[in-house]
Amino acid sequence: MYELFVELTDQLFYEGYAEQLAKADPSAFQIEFNDFLNTYSYEMV
């Protein structure tokens, strides 16, 4: 899921956004990543 998050944020913002955010503000990165996981998670059947 991490790779999908990075790919999505690169498309929405700019290339390297997720990595830059993780370095500059780890807590904000974690909040955004957790929100992504909660919003786009699904159950495997």
C-alpha angles and dihedrals in degrees: 000000000000091000090051091050092051092047092049095048091047089055095044099043119006141304110290097016096130094047092047092049091048090055098040099041115007094179093054089047091052091049092051093044092049090049089052091050093048093046100043103032119120137180121252112233 
